[in-house]
Amino acid sequence: MQNHKDTEDIKARIAHFQQRLDKINEGINDQLNKPFFQRNERICRFLDVEKRVNSMVIDQLKWVINEE
């Protein structure tokens, strides 16, 4: 029974990180739609790092579900 609850918790976390990833992608698209010299380089770097981290977390959580 505990295993099922853990799986549901992990699926909820995946959904949470997927929502974050969607918002990050929106931010990236907003920056890319701006003319080159109006893009904020610091924001672009931050969003890139956040996208990588959130993607890795999602992949690792999916791996955990597959291992159970």
All heavy atoms as a GROMACS GRO file, in nm:
protein
  582
    1MET      N    1   0.082  -0.119   0.000
    1MET     CA    2   0.000   0.000   0.000
    1MET      C    3   0.087   0.126   0.000
    1MET      O    4   0.055   0.223  -0.065
    1MET     CB    5  -0.092  -0.004   0.123
    1MET     CG    6  -0.198   0.100   0.121
    1MET     SD    7  -0.311   0.070  -0.015
    1MET     CE    8  -0.438   0.182   0.023
    2GLN      N    9   0.194   0.124   0.075
    2GLN     CA   10   0.283   0.239   0.082
    2GLN      C   11   0.346   0.266  -0.054
    2GLN      O   12   0.365   0.381  -0.091
    2GLN     CB   13   0.391   0.214   0.188
    2GLN     CG   14   0.490   0.328   0.204
    2GLN     CD   15   0.428   0.452   0.264
    2GLN    OE1   16   0.325   0.446   0.328
    2GLN    NE2   17   0.491   0.566   0.241
    3ASN      N   18   0.375   0.159  -0.129
    3ASN     CA   19   0.437   0.174  -0.260
    3ASN      C   20   0.347   0.253  -0.355
    3ASN      O   21   0.394   0.338  -0.431
    3ASN     CB   22   0.469   0.036  -0.318
    3ASN     CG   23   0.560   0.042  -0.438
    3ASN    OD1   24   0.623   0.144  -0.462
    3ASN    ND2   25   0.565  -0.065  -0.512
    4HIS      N   26   0.217   0.227  -0.351
    4HIS     CA   27   0.122   0.299  -0.435
    4HIS      C   28   0.118   0.447  -0.398
    4HIS      O   29   0.115   0.533  -0.485
    4HIS     CB   30  -0.017   0.237  -0.422
    4HIS     CG   31  -0.121   0.308  -0.503
    4HIS    ND1   32  -0.123   0.303  -0.640
    4HIS    CD2   33  -0.223   0.387  -0.465
    4HIS    CE1   34  -0.223   0.377  -0.684
    4HIS    NE2   35  -0.286   0.428  -0.580
    5LYS      N   36   0.120   0.475  -0.267
    5LYS     CA   37   0.118   0.615  -0.221
    5LYS      C   38   0.245   0.687  -0.266
    5LYS      O   39   0.239   0.802  -0.311
    5LYS     CB   40   0.105   0.620  -0.070
    5LYS     CG   41   0.094   0.762  -0.015
    5LYS     CD   42   0.078   0.760   0.135
    5LYS     CE   43   0.060   0.895   0.197
    5LYS     NZ   44   0.134   1.005   0.142
    6ASP      N   45   0.359   0.620  -0.258
    6ASP     CA   46   0.485   0.680  -0.302
    6ASP      C   47   0.482   0.709  -0.451
    6ASP      O   48   0.527   0.816  -0.494
    6ASP     CB   49   0.602   0.586  -0.270
    6ASP     CG   50   0.630   0.574  -0.122
    6ASP    OD1   51   0.584   0.662  -0.045
    6ASP    OD2   52   0.696   0.477  -0.083
    7THR      N   53   0.427   0.616  -0.528
    7THR     CA   54   0.417   0.637  -0.673
    7THR      C   55   0.329   0.757  -0.704
    7THR      O   56   0.363   0.838  -0.791
    7THR     CB   57   0.362   0.511  -0.742
    7THR    OG1   58   0.449   0.401  -0.713
    7THR    CG2   59   0.353   0.528  -0.892
    8GLU      N   60   0.219   0.771  -0.634
    8GLU     CA   61   0.130   0.885  -0.656
    8GLU      C   62   0.199   1.016  -0.618
    8GLU      O   63   0.182   1.118  -0.686
    8GLU     CB   64  -0.001   0.868  -0.578
    8GLU     CG   65  -0.088   0.756  -0.629
    8GLU     CD   66  -0.125   0.774  -0.776
    8GLU    OE1   67  -0.161   0.886  -0.816
    8GLU    OE2   68  -0.117   0.674  -0.850
    9ASP      N   69   0.275   1.014  -0.510
    9ASP     CA   70   0.350   1.133  -0.469
    9ASP      C   71   0.454   1.172  -0.576
    9ASP      O   72   0.470   1.291  -0.608
    9ASP     CB   73   0.422   1.110  -0.335
    9ASP     CG   74   0.326   1.104  -0.217
    9ASP    OD1   75   0.210   1.148  -0.231
    9ASP    OD2   76   0.370   1.054  -0.111
   10ILE      N   77   0.520   1.073  -0.630
   10ILE     CA   78   0.620   1.100  -0.734
   10ILE      C   79   0.553   1.155  -0.859
   10ILE      O   80   0.602   1.249  -0.921
   10ILE     CB   81   0.702   0.972  -0.764
   10ILE    CG1   82   0.788   0.935  -0.643
   10ILE    CG2   83   0.789   0.993  -0.887
   10ILE    CD1   84   0.856   0.802  -0.653
   11LYS      N   85   0.438   1.099  -0.896
   11LYS     CA   86   0.365   1.149  -1.013
   11LYS      C   87   0.321   1.294  -0.992
   11LYS      O   88   0.325   1.374  -1.086
   11LYS     CB   89   0.245   1.060  -1.044
   11LYS     CG   90   0.284   0.927  -1.104
   11LYS     CD   91   0.162   0.842  -1.134
   11LYS     CE   92   0.203   0.708  -1.193
   11LYS     NZ   93   0.087   0.623  -1.222
   12ALA      N   94   0.282   1.327  -0.870
   12ALA     CA   95   0.244   1.466  -0.839
   12ALA      C   96   0.365   1.558  -0.852
   12ALA      O   97   0.354   1.670  -0.903
   12ALA     CB   98   0.184   1.475  -0.700
   13ARG      N   99   0.480   1.511  -0.807
   13ARG     CA  100   0.603   1.591  -0.819
   13ARG      C  101   0.641   1.610  -0.966
   13ARG      O  102   0.684   1.717  -1.007
   13ARG     CB  103   0.719   1.524  -0.744
   13ARG     CG  104   0.701   1.503  -0.597
   13ARG     CD  105   0.740   1.619  -0.516
   13ARG     NE  106   0.869   1.672  -0.553
   13ARG     CZ  107   0.955   1.724  -0.471
   13ARG    NH1  108   0.929   1.726  -0.343
   13ARG    NH2  109   1.068   1.776  -0.512
   14ILE      N  110   0.626   1.504  -1.046
   14ILE     CA  111   0.654   1.515  -1.188
   14ILE      C  112   0.564   1.621  -1.251
   14ILE      O  113   0.610   1.705  -1.329
   14ILE     CB  114   0.638   1.378  -1.259
   14ILE    CG1  115   0.750   1.283  -1.216
   14ILE    CG2  116   0.637   1.396  -1.411
   14ILE    CD1  117   0.732   1.140  -1.264
   15ALA      N  118   0.436   1.618  -1.216
   15ALA     CA  119   0.342   1.717  -1.271
   15ALA      C  120   0.383   1.858  -1.229
   15ALA      O  121   0.376   1.952  -1.310
   15ALA     CB  122   0.200   1.686  -1.224
   16HIS      N  123   0.426   1.874  -1.104
   16HIS     CA  124   0.470   2.005  -1.055
   16HIS      C  125   0.590   2.056  -1.135
   16HIS      O  126   0.592   2.171  -1.180
   16HIS     CB  127   0.504   1.995  -0.906
   16HIS     CG  128   0.572   2.116  -0.852
   16HIS    ND1  129   0.507   2.232  -0.825
   16HIS    CD2  130   0.703   2.137  -0.822
   16HIS    CE1  131   0.593   2.322  -0.780
   16HIS    NE2  132   0.713   2.267  -0.776
   17PHE      N  133   0.690   1.969  -1.154
   17PHE     CA  134   0.809   2.010  -1.227
   17PHE      C  135   0.778   2.032  -1.375
   17PHE      O  136   0.840   2.116  -1.440
   17PHE     CB  137   0.922   1.911  -1.207
   17PHE     CG  138   0.994   1.929  -1.077
   17PHE    CD1  139   0.967   1.848  -0.968
   17PHE    CD2  140   1.089   2.029  -1.062
   17PHE    CE1  141   1.033   1.866  -0.848
   17PHE    CE2  142   1.155   2.049  -0.941
   17PHE     CZ  143   1.127   1.967  -0.834
   18GLN      N  144   0.682   1.958  -1.428
   18GLN     CA  145   0.643   1.979  -1.568
   18GLN      C  146   0.578   2.116  -1.585
   18GLN      O  147   0.603   2.185  -1.684
   18GLN     CB  148   0.547   1.868  -1.614
   18GLN     CG  149   0.515   1.875  -1.762
   18GLN     CD  150   0.638   1.859  -1.849
   18GLN    OE1  151   0.715   1.765  -1.833
   18GLN    NE2  152   0.658   1.950  -1.943
   19GLN      N  153   0.497   2.157  -1.487
   19GLN     CA  154   0.438   2.291  -1.492
   19GLN      C  155   0.546   2.398  -1.486
   19GLN      O  156   0.540   2.498  -1.559
   19GLN     CB  157   0.340   2.311  -1.376
   19GLN     CG  158   0.211   2.236  -1.391
   19GLN     CD  159   0.122   2.253  -1.269
   19GLN    OE1  160   0.167   2.294  -1.162
   19GLN    NE2  161  -0.006   2.221  -1.285
   20ARG      N  162   0.645   2.377  -1.401
   20ARG     CA  163   0.757   2.472  -1.393
   20ARG      C  164   0.830   2.478  -1.526
   20ARG      O  165   0.866   2.586  -1.574
   20ARG     CB  166   0.853   2.431  -1.282
   20ARG     CG  167   0.801   2.456  -1.144
   20ARG     CD  168   0.898   2.415  -1.038
   20ARG     NE  169   1.021   2.492  -1.049
   20ARG     CZ  170   1.116   2.496  -0.958
   20ARG    NH1  171   1.102   2.426  -0.847
   20ARG    NH2  172   1.224   2.566  -0.975
   21LEU      N  173   0.852   2.361  -1.586
   21LEU     CA  174   0.922   2.356  -1.714
   21LEU      C  175   0.842   2.429  -1.823
   21LEU      O  176   0.901   2.500  -1.906
   21LEU     CB  177   0.946   2.210  -1.754
   21LEU     CG  178   1.040   2.182  -1.869
   21LEU    CD1  179   1.177   2.243  -1.844
   21LEU    CD2  180   1.052   2.033  -1.891
   22ASP      N  181   0.711   2.416  -1.820
   22ASP     CA  182   0.627   2.488  -1.917
   22ASP      C  183   0.641   2.639  -1.900
   22ASP      O  184   0.651   2.713  -1.999
   22ASP     CB  185   0.480   2.447  -1.902
   22ASP     CG  186   0.454   2.302  -1.942
   22ASP    OD1  187   0.540   2.243  -2.012
   22ASP    OD2  188   0.349   2.248  -1.903
   23LYS      N  189   0.644   2.686  -1.776
   23LYS     CA  190   0.660   2.829  -1.750
   23LYS      C  191   0.799   2.877  -1.793
   23LYS      O  192   0.814   2.988  -1.846
   23LYS     CB  193   0.636   2.861  -1.603
   23LYS     CG  194   0.491   2.847  -1.563
   23LYS     CD  195   0.470   2.878  -1.417
   23LYS     CE  196   0.324   2.856  -1.381
   23LYS     NZ  197   0.300   2.882  -1.240
   24ILE      N  198   0.899   2.795  -1.770
   24ILE     CA  199   1.035   2.829  -1.812
   24ILE      C  200   1.040   2.842  -1.964
   24ILE      O  201   1.099   2.936  -2.017
   24ILE     CB  202   1.136   2.724  -1.761
   24ILE    CG1  203   1.149   2.734  -1.608
   24ILE    CG2  204   1.271   2.739  -1.828
   24ILE    CD1  205   1.218   2.615  -1.545
   25ASN      N  206   0.977   2.747  -2.034
   25ASN     CA  207   0.975   2.753  -2.180
   25ASN      C  208   0.902   2.878  -2.230
   25ASN      O  209   0.943   2.937  -2.330
   25ASN     CB  210   0.911   2.627  -2.238
   25ASN     CG  211   1.004   2.509  -2.233
   25ASN    OD1  212   1.125   2.523  -2.243
   25ASN    ND2  213   0.947   2.391  -2.215
   26GLU      N  214   0.797   2.919  -2.160
   26GLU     CA  215   0.728   3.043  -2.196
   26GLU      C  216   0.823   3.163  -2.181
   26GLU      O  217   0.826   3.251  -2.266
   26GLU     CB  218   0.606   3.065  -2.107
   26GLU     CG  219   0.489   2.975  -2.138
   26GLU     CD  220   0.373   2.997  -2.042
   26GLU    OE1  221   0.362   3.107  -1.982
   26GLU    OE2  222   0.293   2.903  -2.027
   27GLY      N  223   0.899   3.164  -2.072
   27GLY     CA  224   0.996   3.272  -2.050
   27GLY      C  225   1.104   3.274  -2.157
   27GLY      O  226   1.144   3.380  -2.204
   28ILE      N  227   1.150   3.156  -2.196
   28ILE     CA  228   1.250   3.148  -2.302
   28ILE      C  229   1.192   3.201  -2.433
   28ILE      O  230   1.257   3.280  -2.503
   28ILE     CB  231   1.300   3.003  -2.318
   28ILE    CG1  232   1.384   2.963  -2.196
   28ILE    CG2  233   1.381   2.986  -2.447
   28ILE    CD1  234   1.420   2.816  -2.189
   29ASN      N  235   1.070   3.162  -2.464
   29ASN     CA  236   1.006   3.209  -2.587
   29ASN      C  237   0.987   3.361  -2.584
   29ASN      O  238   1.005   3.427  -2.686
   29ASN     CB  239   0.873   3.139  -2.610
   29ASN     CG  240   0.891   2.996  -2.655
   29ASN    OD1  241   0.992   2.961  -2.715
   29ASN    ND2  242   0.793   2.913  -2.626
   30ASP      N  243   0.951   3.414  -2.468
   30ASP     CA  244   0.937   3.559  -2.456
   30ASP      C  245   1.068   3.630  -2.488
   30ASP      O  246   1.070   3.732  -2.557
   30ASP     CB  247   0.891   3.599  -2.315
   30ASP     CG  248   0.746   3.563  -2.289
   30ASP    OD1  249   0.671   3.535  -2.384
   30ASP    OD2  250   0.707   3.565  -2.170
   31GLN      N  251   1.178   3.576  -2.436
   31GLN     CA  252   1.308   3.637  -2.462
   31GLN      C  253   1.348   3.622  -2.609
   31GLN      O  254   1.402   3.715  -2.668
   31GLN     CB  255   1.415   3.576  -2.372
   31GLN     CG  256   1.407   3.618  -2.227
   31GLN     CD  257   1.434   3.765  -2.209
   31GLN    OE1  258   1.528   3.822  -2.262
   31GLN    NE2  259   1.347   3.829  -2.132
   32LEU      N  260   1.319   3.507  -2.667
   32LEU     CA  261   1.358   3.484  -2.806
   32LEU      C  262   1.275   3.566  -2.904
   32LEU      O  263   1.320   3.592  -3.016
   32LEU     CB  264   1.349   3.335  -2.841
   32LEU     CG  265   1.451   3.245  -2.771
   32LEU    CD1  266   1.427   3.100  -2.808
   32LEU    CD2  267   1.593   3.286  -2.805
   33ASN      N  268   1.157   3.605  -2.864
   33ASN     CA  269   1.072   3.687  -2.951
   33ASN      C  270   1.114   3.834  -2.953
   33ASN      O  271   1.069   3.910  -3.038
   33ASN     CB  272   0.924   3.676  -2.909
   33ASN     CG  273   0.866   3.542  -2.948
   33ASN    OD1  274   0.909   3.479  -3.042
   33ASN    ND2  275   0.767   3.498  -2.871
   34LYS      N  276   1.202   3.871  -2.861
   34LYS     CA  277   1.252   4.008  -2.857
   34LYS      C  278   1.365   4.023  -2.959
   34LYS      O  279   1.434   3.926  -2.991
   34LYS     CB  280   1.307   4.042  -2.718
   34LYS     CG  281   1.203   4.047  -2.610
   34LYS     CD  282   1.268   4.081  -2.478
   34LYS     CE  283   1.166   4.086  -2.366
   34LYS     NZ  284   1.230   4.116  -2.238
   35PRO      N  285   1.386   4.144  -3.009
   35PRO     CA  286   1.505   4.167  -3.093
   35PRO      C  287   1.632   4.132  -3.015
   35PRO      O  288   1.636   4.143  -2.892
   35PRO     CB  289   1.499   4.317  -3.123
   35PRO     CG  290   1.356   4.355  -3.103
   35PRO     CD  291   1.304   4.264  -2.996
   36PHE      N  292   1.734   4.089  -3.086
   36PHE     CA  293   1.856   4.038  -3.023
   36PHE      C  294   1.911   4.130  -2.915
   36PHE      O  295   1.945   4.085  -2.806
   36PHE     CB  296   1.962   4.011  -3.129
   36PHE     CG  297   2.089   3.955  -3.073
   36PHE    CD1  298   2.097   3.823  -3.035
   36PHE    CD2  299   2.201   4.036  -3.055
   36PHE    CE1  300   2.214   3.771  -2.981
   36PHE    CE2  301   2.318   3.985  -3.001
   36PHE     CZ  302   2.324   3.852  -2.965
   37PHE      N  303   1.921   4.258  -2.943
   37PHE     CA  304   1.985   4.349  -2.848
   37PHE      C  305   1.894   4.387  -2.732
   37PHE      O  306   1.940   4.452  -2.638
   37PHE     CB  307   2.034   4.474  -2.921
   37PHE     CG  308   2.148   4.444  -3.015
   37PHE    CD1  309   2.127   4.441  -3.151
   37PHE    CD2  310   2.273   4.414  -2.966
   37PHE    CE1  311   2.231   4.411  -3.238
   37PHE    CE2  312   2.378   4.383  -3.051
   37PHE     CZ  313   2.357   4.382  -3.188
   38GLN      N  314   1.768   4.345  -2.734
   38GLN     CA  315   1.678   4.373  -2.622
   38GLN      C  316   1.663   4.253  -2.529
   38GLN      O  317   1.598   4.261  -2.427
   38GLN     CB  318   1.541   4.415  -2.674
   38GLN     CG  319   1.542   4.551  -2.739
   38GLN     CD  320   1.404   4.592  -2.788
   38GLN    OE1  321   1.308   4.516  -2.779
   38GLN    NE2  322   1.396   4.714  -2.840
   39ARG      N  323   1.725   4.143  -2.565
   39ARG     CA  324   1.718   4.024  -2.480
   39ARG      C  325   1.807   4.044  -2.357
   39ARG      O  326   1.915   4.100  -2.365
   39ARG     CB  327   1.766   3.900  -2.555
   39ARG     CG  328   1.676   3.864  -2.670
   39ARG     CD  329   1.731   3.746  -2.746
   39ARG     NE  330   1.654   3.728  -2.869
   39ARG     CZ  331   1.693   3.652  -2.969
   39ARG    NH1  332   1.807   3.585  -2.961
   39ARG    NH2  333   1.618   3.641  -3.075
   40ASN      N  334   1.759   3.996  -2.244
   40ASN     CA  335   1.836   4.006  -2.120
   40ASN      C  336   1.920   3.878  -2.106
   40ASN      O  337   1.868   3.770  -2.082
   40ASN     CB  338   1.742   4.022  -2.002
   40ASN     CG  339   1.815   4.052  -1.874
   40ASN    OD1  340   1.924   4.002  -1.850
   40ASN    ND2  341   1.754   4.135  -1.791
   41GLU      N  342   2.050   3.894  -2.122
   41GLU     CA  343   2.140   3.778  -2.121
   41GLU      C  344   2.136   3.702  -1.989
   41GLU      O  345   2.139   3.579  -1.987
   41GLU     CB  346   2.283   3.826  -2.150
   41GLU     CG  347   2.382   3.713  -2.166
   41GLU     CD  348   2.521   3.761  -2.200
   41GLU    OE1  349   2.536   3.878  -2.241
   41GLU    OE2  350   2.613   3.681  -2.184
   42ARG      N  351   2.126   3.774  -1.879
   42ARG     CA  352   2.122   3.708  -1.747
   42ARG      C  353   1.996   3.624  -1.732
   42ARG      O  354   2.001   3.512  -1.680
   42ARG     CB  355   2.131   3.812  -1.636
   42ARG     CG  356   2.266   3.884  -1.637
   42ARG     CD  357   2.268   3.998  -1.541
   42ARG     NE  358   2.286   3.945  -1.407
   42ARG     CZ  359   2.272   4.018  -1.296
   42ARG    NH1  360   2.239   4.145  -1.306
   42ARG    NH2  361   2.291   3.964  -1.179
   43ILE      N  362   1.884   3.676  -1.779
   43ILE     CA  363   1.759   3.600  -1.773
   43ILE      C  364   1.767   3.477  -1.862
   43ILE      O  365   1.725   3.367  -1.823
   43ILE     CB  366   1.639   3.689  -1.811
   43ILE    CG1  367   1.615   3.794  -1.702
   43ILE    CG2  368   1.513   3.605  -1.832
   43ILE    CD1  369   1.507   3.895  -1.736
   44CYS      N  370   1.824   3.493  -1.980
   44CYS     CA  371   1.838   3.380  -2.073
   44CYS      C  372   1.924   3.269  -2.011
   44CYS      O  373   1.890   3.151  -2.020
   44CYS     CB  374   1.897   3.425  -2.205
   44CYS     SG  375   1.787   3.528  -2.303
   45ARG      N  376   2.035   3.306  -1.949
   45ARG     CA  377   2.121   3.207  -1.883
   45ARG      C  378   2.048   3.138  -1.768
   45ARG      O  379   2.056   3.016  -1.753
   45ARG     CB  380   2.247   3.273  -1.829
   45ARG     CG  381   2.351   3.296  -1.932
   45ARG     CD  382   2.484   3.328  -1.866
   45ARG     NE  383   2.560   3.414  -1.953
   45ARG     CZ  384   2.635   3.514  -1.913
   45ARG    NH1  385   2.645   3.542  -1.787
   45ARG    NH2  386   2.702   3.586  -2.000
   46PHE      N  387   1.980   3.218  -1.686
   46PHE     CA  388   1.906   3.162  -1.574
   46PHE      C  389   1.801   3.063  -1.622
   46PHE      O  390   1.790   2.952  -1.569
   46PHE     CB  391   1.839   3.274  -1.493
   46PHE     CG  392   1.746   3.225  -1.387
   46PHE    CD1  393   1.796   3.175  -1.268
   46PHE    CD2  394   1.609   3.226  -1.407
   46PHE    CE1  395   1.711   3.128  -1.170
   46PHE    CE2  396   1.523   3.179  -1.309
   46PHE     CZ  397   1.574   3.130  -1.190
   47LEU      N  398   1.724   3.101  -1.724
   47LEU     CA  399   1.619   3.013  -1.775
   47LEU      C  400   1.678   2.886  -1.835
   47LEU      O  401   1.621   2.777  -1.820
   47LEU     CB  402   1.534   3.087  -1.878
   47LEU     CG  403   1.445   3.198  -1.821
   47LEU    CD1  404   1.379   3.276  -1.934
   47LEU    CD2  405   1.340   3.143  -1.726
   48ASP      N  406   1.792   2.897  -1.901
   48ASP     CA  407   1.857   2.779  -1.958
   48ASP      C  408   1.898   2.682  -1.849
   48ASP      O  409   1.873   2.561  -1.860
   48ASP     CB  410   1.978   2.821  -2.041
   48ASP     CG  411   2.047   2.702  -2.104
   48ASP    OD1  412   1.980   2.627  -2.178
   48ASP    OD2  413   2.168   2.684  -2.079
   49VAL      N  414   1.958   2.733  -1.743
   49VAL     CA  415   2.000   2.646  -1.632
   49VAL      C  416   1.877   2.584  -1.564
   49VAL      O  417   1.876   2.463  -1.537
   49VAL     CB  418   2.085   2.725  -1.529
   49VAL    CG1  419   2.108   2.643  -1.404
   49VAL    CG2  420   2.216   2.766  -1.591
   50GLU      N  421   1.774   2.663  -1.541
   50GLU     CA  422   1.652   2.611  -1.479
   50GLU      C  423   1.587   2.503  -1.566
   50GLU      O  424   1.538   2.403  -1.514
   50GLU     CB  425   1.552   2.724  -1.454
   50GLU     CG  426   1.589   2.812  -1.338
   50GLU     CD  427   1.586   2.738  -1.205
   50GLU    OE1  428   1.481   2.677  -1.173
   50GLU    OE2  429   1.686   2.741  -1.133
   51LYS      N  430   1.590   2.522  -1.697
   51LYS     CA  431   1.532   2.422  -1.787
   51LYS      C  432   1.609   2.291  -1.777
   51LYS      O  433   1.549   2.184  -1.769
   51LYS     CB  434   1.534   2.474  -1.931
   51LYS     CG  435   1.473   2.378  -2.030
   51LYS     CD  436   1.469   2.438  -2.168
   51LYS     CE  437   1.404   2.340  -2.266
   51LYS     NZ  438   1.387   2.399  -2.398
   52ARG      N  439   1.741   2.300  -1.775
   52ARG     CA  440   1.824   2.180  -1.764
   52ARG      C  441   1.798   2.107  -1.632
   52ARG      O  442   1.784   1.984  -1.629
   52ARG     CB  443   1.971   2.214  -1.776
   52ARG     CG  444   2.012   2.259  -1.913
   52ARG     CD  445   2.156   2.305  -1.912
   52ARG     NE  446   2.189   2.378  -2.031
   52ARG     CZ  447   2.301   2.362  -2.097
   52ARG    NH1  448   2.391   2.276  -2.054
   52ARG    NH2  449   2.325   2.432  -2.205
   53VAL      N  450   1.794   2.182  -1.523
   53VAL     CA  451   1.775   2.122  -1.390
   53VAL      C  452   1.637   2.056  -1.381
   53VAL      O  453   1.624   1.942  -1.338
   53VAL     CB  454   1.792   2.228  -1.280
   53VAL    CG1  455   1.746   2.174  -1.145
   53VAL    CG2  456   1.938   2.273  -1.273
   54ASN      N  457   1.533   2.128  -1.422
   54ASN     CA  458   1.398   2.073  -1.414
   54ASN      C  459   1.382   1.950  -1.503
   54ASN      O  460   1.316   1.854  -1.466
   54ASN     CB  461   1.294   2.179  -1.449
   54ASN     CG  462   1.268   2.272  -1.333
   54ASN    OD1  463   1.189   2.241  -1.246
   54ASN    ND2  464   1.336   2.385  -1.331
   55SER      N  465   1.444   1.952  -1.620
   55SER     CA  466   1.439   1.836  -1.709
   55SER      C  467   1.507   1.715  -1.646
   55SER      O  468   1.456   1.603  -1.654
   55SER     CB  469   1.505   1.869  -1.843
   55SER     OG  470   1.432   1.968  -1.911
   56MET      N  471   1.621   1.738  -1.582
   56MET     CA  472   1.691   1.628  -1.515
   56MET      C  473   1.608   1.572  -1.400
   56MET      O  474   1.601   1.450  -1.380
   56MET     CB  475   1.827   1.673  -1.464
   56MET     CG  476   1.929   1.689  -1.574
   56MET     SD  477   2.099   1.711  -1.518
   56MET     CE  478   2.088   1.852  -1.411
   57VAL      N  479   1.545   1.660  -1.323
   57VAL     CA  480   1.463   1.614  -1.210
   57VAL      C  481   1.347   1.529  -1.261
   57VAL      O  482   1.318   1.422  -1.206
   57VAL     CB  483   1.412   1.734  -1.127
   57VAL    CG1  484   1.306   1.689  -1.027
   57VAL    CG2  485   1.526   1.802  -1.056
   58ILE      N  486   1.281   1.574  -1.367
   58ILE     CA  487   1.170   1.498  -1.424
   58ILE      C  488   1.219   1.361  -1.471
   58ILE      O  489   1.156   1.259  -1.442
   58ILE     CB  490   1.105   1.576  -1.540
   58ILE    CG1  491   1.029   1.696  -1.485
   58ILE    CG2  492   1.010   1.485  -1.620
   58ILE    CD1  493   0.981   1.794  -1.591
   59ASP      N  494   1.331   1.357  -1.540
   59ASP     CA  495   1.386   1.229  -1.588
   59ASP      C  496   1.419   1.136  -1.472
   59ASP      O  497   1.390   1.016  -1.478
   59ASP     CB  498   1.512   1.252  -1.672
   59ASP     CG  499   1.482   1.315  -1.807
   59ASP    OD1  500   1.364   1.314  -1.850
   59ASP    OD2  501   1.577   1.367  -1.869
   60GLN      N  502   1.477   1.190  -1.367
   60GLN     CA  503   1.512   1.107  -1.251
   60GLN      C  504   1.389   1.056  -1.179
   60GLN      O  505   1.385   0.940  -1.136
   60GLN     CB  506   1.604   1.184  -1.157
   60GLN     CG  507   1.741   1.206  -1.215
   60GLN     CD  508   1.829   1.293  -1.129
   60GLN    OE1  509   1.786   1.347  -1.028
   60GLN    NE2  510   1.954   1.309  -1.170
   61LEU      N  511   1.287   1.140  -1.166
   61LEU     CA  512   1.164   1.095  -1.102
   61LEU      C  513   1.095   0.987  -1.185
   61LEU      O  514   1.041   0.890  -1.129
   61LEU     CB  515   1.070   1.212  -1.078
   61LEU     CG  516   1.113   1.311  -0.969
   61LEU    CD1  517   1.022   1.433  -0.969
   61LEU    CD2  518   1.113   1.244  -0.832
   62LYS      N  519   1.097   1.001  -1.316
   62LYS     CA  520   1.038   0.897  -1.402
   62LYS      C  521   1.116   0.768  -1.388
   62LYS      O  522   1.059   0.658  -1.388
   62LYS     CB  523   1.037   0.944  -1.547
   62LYS     CG  524   0.932   1.047  -1.575
   62LYS     CD  525   0.934   1.090  -1.720
   62LYS     CE  526   0.827   1.194  -1.750
   62LYS     NZ  527   0.833   1.240  -1.890
   63TRP      N  528   1.248   0.777  -1.374
   63TRP     CA  529   1.330   0.659  -1.356
   63TRP      C  530   1.294   0.588  -1.225
   63TRP      O  531   1.285   0.467  -1.219
   63TRP     CB  532   1.478   0.698  -1.357
   63TRP     CG  533   1.571   0.583  -1.339
   63TRP    CD1  534   1.613   0.497  -1.434
   63TRP    CD2  535   1.631   0.541  -1.217
   63TRP    NE1  536   1.697   0.403  -1.380
   63TRP    CE2  537   1.709   0.427  -1.247
   63TRP    CE3  538   1.628   0.587  -1.085
   63TRP    CZ2  539   1.782   0.360  -1.149
   63TRP    CZ3  540   1.700   0.521  -0.988
   63TRP    CH2  541   1.778   0.408  -1.021
   64VAL      N  542   1.272   0.667  -1.120
   64VAL     CA  543   1.235   0.609  -0.990
   64VAL      C  544   1.104   0.531  -1.001
   64VAL      O  545   1.091   0.421  -0.948
   64VAL     CB  546   1.224   0.719  -0.881
   64VAL    CG1  547   1.160   0.665  -0.754
   64VAL    CG2  548   1.361   0.776  -0.851
   65ILE      N  549   1.007   0.587  -1.072
   65ILE     CA  550   0.879   0.516  -1.089
   65ILE      C  551   0.899   0.385  -1.163
   65ILE      O  552   0.841   0.282  -1.126
   65ILE     CB  553   0.777   0.606  -1.164
   65ILE    CG1  554   0.727   0.715  -1.072
   65ILE    CG2  555   0.660   0.523  -1.214
   65ILE    CD1  556   0.632   0.812  -1.139
   66ASN      N  557   0.983   0.386  -1.265
   66ASN     CA  558   1.007   0.264  -1.343
   66ASN      C  559   1.083   0.158  -1.263
   66ASN      O  560   1.072   0.041  -1.294
   66ASN     CB  561   1.083   0.297  -1.471
   66ASN     CG  562   0.996   0.374  -1.568
   66ASN    OD1  563   0.874   0.362  -1.568
   66ASN    ND2  564   1.060   0.454  -1.652
   67GLU      N  565   1.158   0.199  -1.163
   67GLU     CA  566   1.234   0.104  -1.082
   67GLU      C  567   1.148   0.037  -0.976
   67GLU      O  568   1.185  -0.065  -0.922
   67GLU     CB  569   1.353   0.176  -1.016
   67GLU     CG  570   1.464   0.209  -1.111
   67GLU     CD  571   1.530   0.085  -1.170
   67GLU    OE1  572   1.568  -0.005  -1.095
   67GLU    OE2  573   1.542   0.080  -1.294
   68GLU      N  574   1.034   0.100  -0.940
   68GLU     CA  575   0.951   0.041  -0.833
   68GLU      C  576   0.875  -0.079  -0.879
   68GLU      O  577   0.840  -0.100  -0.987
   68GLU     CB  578   0.852   0.147  -0.781
   68GLU     CG  579   0.922   0.255  -0.704
   68GLU     CD  580   0.824   0.356  -0.646
   68GLU    OE1  581   0.705   0.356  -0.681
   68GLU    OE2  582   0.869   0.434  -0.563
   0.00000   0.00000   0.00000
